[in-house]
Structure formats: structure tokens, C-alpha cells
């Protein structure tokens, strides 16, 4: 089964010392999407593996392991959590300061997957990886070594046209590259909220959990 994130933004009211939900209009925050790399970084969720524990690469160093539902969470968030009940897991929260100061660019991670014959040929030509599958199975699927795949794409071996060939690949990316725009879109959106609300970076946070 897939895993998704459910997230809310909270800001702290200095007068009441209470956290309140911030009504987010920015789509970058509301619709982060399913990115297991990001989930691993935010809370050590699906870290290095996908559905059925399929290997997707080395585990990321997370900002934090799940911290639970904050005791001072807003009423809106507590109600949200209650509605999901046991279907929600790995509850946590991170403030803007923590997100800003995390080493997104300096840290790197190795990813693993499988490329089709066509995508592997493009990878060898350009050095860019597109269309990588975490795993692939099927009656007409054949997983072969890089050496065997190179023999096919270099016309040294005639492949069986009834079969689809895939080969394993491993590549390295920075945490920044692995998180599909989170740093460029979500963090600036949170910074704008801090500015609009005259809050410090410690007074703006994301509270979140995951489902399966």
C-alpha cells in the first residue's frame, strides 16, 4: 500500500502563548505529494524502502524521528488527528528554524532502482536517469545485468521481442535533489507565513502524520 502525508501549518500567538492553525492557501504546502525520500528526511518514514519493503536506496539521516502529537497542538489539528484515529501514524512536528538549518545541499544519498532498455540507453547517452522503477515484475519481464543490457543496446545481442528488459541502477543525489522542490517551494512559503504573522522561525511549524 502507498503512504501519504497529512500536514497542517501552525503559528504561535505570543499574546496567548497558544498554537493556532494557519489557513494555508499555498498549494506547495497543502499538496506536498507522495515522496518517500522526503518522508524519510522529515520523520524516518519509508526510509530506504517502498511498498512491501522494496529497496529504494540507502536510508536518509532524518531531521528527527517521529515526536508524536505536540501536547500544545491547535484544536484544529487535534481534531484532525482524532478523525484519522489509528489510520494515522508516525505523528511529528518541525518548526521553520529546523527546516531551514537542515543540511539539504551538503548531504547526499544513494538511490537504487531498475531502468527499462529504452531508459537505460538514454541514461548511458546523457547520464540522466528518468523513468526509474523501484521494482518491476511480470511474466514478460526479465531483469538482466548492466553488462547484458549494454550488449543489447549496443546491438551485440538480439533481444527477444516478446520480453521487456530491465537492469538495476544506483545513483547519488543531494537531499535537496531528492525531495522534489520541497526546499524551493515549501520552506519559502513557510518563511512568508512567518513574515506575514510577524513570527520568529521557531513560532511557525508543520504538524503532520502519515497513513498507509
URGI-V912279 format. One record per residue. RES is the residue in one letter. D_LAST is the distance of its C-alpha to the last C-alpha in whole Angstrom. Layout:
RES/D_LAST
RES/D_LAST
This chain:
X/6
X/6
X/5
X/7
X/9
X/11
X/15
X/18
X/22
X/24
X/28
X/30
X/33
X/36
X/38
X/36
X/34
X/31
X/28
X/27
X/25
X/26
X/26
X/24
X/26
X/25
X/22
X/22
X/20
X/19
X/17
X/16
X/14
X/11
X/13
X/12
X/16
X/16
X/13
X/15
X/18
X/17
X/15
X/15
X/11
X/11
X/14
X/16
X/14
X/11
X/10
X/12
X/13
X/15
X/18
X/18
X/20
X/21
X/19
X/20
X/22
X/20
X/21
X/20
X/18
X/16
X/19
X/17
X/18
X/21
X/24
X/26
X/23
X/24
X/24
X/22
X/19
X/20
X/20
X/16
X/15
X/16
X/15
X/12
X/13
X/11
X/7
X/8
X/8
X/11
X/13
X/16
X/19
X/21
X/25
X/26
X/29
X/26
X/25
X/28
X/29
X/27
X/28
X/26
X/29
X/31
X/28
X/27
X/25
X/25
X/22
X/22
X/22
X/24
X/26
X/28
X/32
X/32
X/30
X/32
X/35
X/34
X/33
X/36
X/38
X/36
X/34
X/31
X/28
X/26
X/24
X/23
X/20
X/18
X/19
X/21
X/22
X/24
X/28
X/30
X/28
X/30
X/29
X/32
X/33
X/34
X/38
X/37
X/35
X/38
X/41
X/39
X/39
X/42
X/44
X/45
X/43
X/43
X/39
X/38
X/38
X/36
X/33
X/31
X/31
X/28
X/29
X/27
X/27
X/27
X/27
X/27
X/26
X/27
X/24
X/25
X/25
X/21
X/20
X/21
X/23
X/21
X/25
X/27
X/25
X/23
X/25
X/29
X/27
X/26
X/30
X/31
X/30
X/32
X/35
X/35
X/34
X/36
X/34
X/34
X/31
X/30
X/30
X/27
X/24
X/20
X/18
X/14
X/11
X/7
X/4
X/0
